[in-house]
Amino acid sequence: MTAVVGTSPLVSTTRQTLVRLRGWLLGITAVTLGTSLAIFLGVAGNADVAADRSVPAILASYDAQDALRNAHLAAVRNLAEGGEVLGGPGVDYQRQIAGAGQYLTLLAENNAAGDKGTQAIQTIEALLVTYTGLIGQADARYRDASLRALGVAALRDAASLLDDILVRLERLRGMQLRALDSQVHNVWTNKLTAAVWLLPLVGLGVLLIRTQVYLTRRFRRTMNVPLLVATAATVGMVALTSLSLGSASQLDRARAGVEAVHGSRQGQLEDVRFRAADGLASAVREQCRAACADTIAEIGTRSPSPSSTPGLAVIAADVAITADAVGAADSRSVELALPLLALGIAVLVLAGFRPRLAEYGERST
């Protein structure tokens, strides 16, 4: 009589395939969450810094320059009239100087250029104190008719110092622009980086569709509803993560807007500078006609009048730049939605495979 040798039951090859597919789907889901969330947060982080610091600092530097130029023009005009209008360098001068101080404070609060930017701001603030002191000296001397020539000299010294302050503000803006460039152009905002999150998501979608086809053929059922919903959730992850491309594009527009408005801003500053220089030249001519001919020519030399964009257009451009930067920084809570979608996909994958695995059990086919 032949002995019967005991053997362990064969594990169903279909069950093994189902387990492998489930494992692959869960693994790719985890990878897609990691890549999508990392890249989205990377873009959002740069956009936040640009919107909260770099862009406001750049615009504040322009506004500070504009306020200082207009303050000096107001002082020259009023003192040239003998300080008759409400006395001193004038109310408009005081208002513009106060505005410049506020813009410098805003620039200091939003400085994105690190310690070098902070040092530059401190130097500008110290020079601004010296400048207002020179304007005060000019005002005091203008009040005494016998000292007006000295008042003109103080006014000219103030004009020279103001030019130095504005050059320093220009350099400071350059620091802020370089910081903005590093936020606009980096590994997170690079369009090629989209492949890092798009490929895993496409792979997940393709695998879900192939799994759906396999289950339909193997079990002769029309569709697996949980896996169908998981596929739709994957499309949702693609749509949400692609918002990072939109944020990067808005950052690009903000940077381009800063570049575009630069010419208009500089044109306005130069126009105000020429008018103030003409006023100062007239004051020097009044106090020193023959001996100061060279000085008058130097001060009053006019370049071709630049074409400047009207103030309202510059304001509109600033608003558009700020809107682009703020729009880029608006995450729309995607950083919360992505993990929820990934978790939902994982739960749906488990739910979709559970009845098929339970149905097949340990069958050997």
Secondary structure as GFF3:
##gff-version 3
##sequence-region A 1 365
A	DSSP	alpha_helix	13	49	.	.	.	ID=ss1
A	DSSP	pi_helix	50	54	.	.	.	ID=ss2
A	DSSP	alpha_helix	55	80	.	.	.	ID=ss3
A	DSSP	alpha_helix	91	110	.	.	.	ID=ss4
A	DSSP	alpha_helix	114	142	.	.	.	ID=ss5
A	DSSP	three_ten_helix	145	147	.	.	.	ID=ss6
A	DSSP	alpha_helix	148	184	.	.	.	ID=ss7
A	DSSP	three_ten_helix	191	193	.	.	.	ID=ss8
A	DSSP	alpha_helix	194	219	.	.	.	ID=ss9
A	DSSP	alpha_helix	225	241	.	.	.	ID=ss10
A	DSSP	alpha_helix	243	287	.	.	.	ID=ss11
A	DSSP	alpha_helix	293	300	.	.	.	ID=ss12
A	DSSP	alpha_helix	311	329	.	.	.	ID=ss13
A	DSSP	alpha_helix	334	360	.	.	.	ID=ss14
###
